[in-house]
Amino acid sequence: MASRGGPRAAGTDGSDFQHRERVASHYQMSVSLKSEIKKLIYTHVGIWLLLLAQMCVGHLKLLPHDQVAMPYQWEYPYMLSILPSLLGLLSFPRNNISYLVLSMISTGLFSVAPLIYGAMEMFPMAQQLYRHGKAYRFIFGFSAVSIMYLVVVVAAQ
């Protein structure tokens, strides 16, 4: 408009710049949604690392099976769920919407589908535990089915 102390544009007193200093609402929402999605991705990576540790300990027999049970079948396809998380993180620096769309679609395939299958796979064992009080698989002294249902609930969030 005008330099300091120099001539002003006709019809203005120099105070009409404030409308240009606001961030557009869709960009404000983008920033807040990005931070929420990042929190969810980091939580997912944490759950993924815990399941990976359980699988490694179970398969490498680092601890006896009465302390850490072998993984359930649904945990193996769930290990692929790290790929959608990485795609989601890659989409943020340059606002690459195609990576984010691929991430959301593959999250359903690699994360949600194994969780649903896992809930169904563990249901008979959970029924047996809560009806008869018998558990055959343990993770550090706790019923494996109870811990894994807790993981499923947190991961589904």
C-alpha positions in Angstrom: 0.0 0.0 0.0 2.4 2.7 1.1 5.9 2.8 2.5 6.6 4.2 6.0 6.1 7.9 5.9 5.5 7.9 2.1 2.4 8.6 0.2 -0.7 6.5 0.9 -3.0 4.9 -1.7 -6.0 7.0 -2.5 -9.0 6.3 -0.3 -7.2 4.6 2.6 -5.8 5.5 5.9 -3.5 2.5 6.0 -5.5 0.5 8.6 -7.3 -1.8 6.1 -4.6 -4.5 6.2 -6.0 -6.6 9.1 -8.3 -8.7 6.9 -5.2 -10.0 5.1 -3.4 -11.1 8.3 -5.9 -13.8 9.2 -5.3 -17.4 8.3 -8.0 -18.9 6.2 -10.4 -21.2 8.2 -9.7 -24.3 6.1 -6.0 -23.9 6.8 -6.6 -23.4 10.5 -8.7 -26.6 10.5 -5.9 -28.4 8.6 -3.4 -27.6 11.3 -5.6 -28.8 14.1 -6.6 -31.9 12.2 -3.0 -32.7 11.4 -2.0 -32.6 15.1 -4.9 -34.9 16.0 -4.0 -37.4 13.2 -0.4 -37.3 14.3 -1.4 -38.1 17.9 -3.4 -41.0 16.7 -0.6 -42.3 14.5 1.9 -42.1 17.3 -0.5 -44.0 19.6 -0.9 -46.6 16.9 2.8 -46.9 16.5 3.1 -47.4 20.3 0.5 -50.2 20.2 2.2 -51.7 17.2 5.6 -51.7 19.0 4.0 -53.5 22.0 2.5 -56.2 19.8 5.8 -56.5 18.0 7.6 -57.0 21.3 5.1 -59.6 22.3 5.6 -61.5 19.0 9.4 -61.4 19.3 9.4 -62.6 22.9 6.9 -65.3 22.1 8.7 -66.6 19.0 12.2 -66.2 20.2 11.3 -67.8 23.5 13.0 -65.1 25.5 10.6 -65.7 28.4 8.7 -68.9 29.3 5.2 -69.3 27.7 3.5 -69.0 31.1 4.7 -65.4 31.2 4.2 -64.4 27.6 1.8 -66.3 25.4 2.3 -66.9 21.7 0.5 -64.3 19.5 -3.1 -64.8 18.3 -3.6 -65.2 14.6 -5.1 -61.7 14.1 -1.8 -60.1 15.3 0.1 -61.2 12.2 -2.0 -59.2 9.7 -2.1 -56.4 12.2 1.6 -56.0 11.8 1.0 -54.7 8.3 -0.8 -51.7 9.8 2.4 -49.8 10.2 2.3 -49.1 6.5 -0.8 -46.9 6.6 0.7 -45.0 9.5 3.9 -44.3 7.6 1.9 -43.2 4.6 0.0 -40.8 6.9 3.2 -39.4 8.3 4.6 -38.9 4.8 1.5 -37.0 3.7 2.0 -34.2 6.2 5.1 -32.3 5.1 3.8 -31.3 1.7 0.1 -31.8 2.3 0.0 -34.7 -0.1 -3.7 -35.7 0.0 -3.2 -38.8 -2.1 -0.9 -40.3 0.5 -3.5 -39.4 3.2 -6.3 -41.0 1.3 -4.2 -44.2 0.7 -3.4 -44.2 4.4 -7.1 -44.0 5.4 -8.2 -46.7 3.0 -5.4 -49.1 3.9 -6.0 -48.4 7.6 -9.4 -50.1 7.2 -7.8 -53.1 5.5 -4.7 -53.5 7.7 -5.9 -52.2 11.0 -9.6 -52.3 11.5 -10.2 -55.7 9.7 -7.6 -57.6 11.9 -9.1 -56.0 15.0 -12.6 -57.2 14.1 -11.3 -60.6 13.3 -9.3 -60.6 16.6 -12.3 -59.7 18.6 -14.2 -62.6 17.0 -11.2 -65.0 17.4 -10.8 -64.3 21.1 -14.5 -64.3 22.0 -14.8 -68.0 22.9 -11.8 -67.8 25.1 -13.2 -64.6 26.7 -16.5 -66.4 27.3 -14.7 -69.4 28.9 -12.7 -67.0 31.1 -15.6 -65.0 32.4 -18.0 -68.0 32.8 -15.7 -70.5 34.3 -12.7 -68.5 35.4 -10.3 -70.6 33.3 -7.5 -69.0 31.3 -4.9 -70.9 29.4 -2.7 -68.1 28.0 -1.1 -65.5 30.1 1.0 -62.3 29.7 2.9 -61.6 32.9 0.4 -63.4 35.0 -2.7 -61.7 33.5 -5.1 -63.5 31.2 -3.9 -63.0 27.6 -7.4 -62.6 26.3 -8.2 -59.8 28.8 -5.0 -57.9 27.8 -5.6 -58.4 24.1 -9.2 -57.2 24.4 -7.9 -54.1 26.1 -5.4 -53.7 23.2 -8.3 -54.1 20.7 -10.4 -51.5 22.5 -7.5 -48.9 22.6 -6.5 -49.6 19.0 -10.1 -49.3 17.8 -10.3 -45.9 19.3 
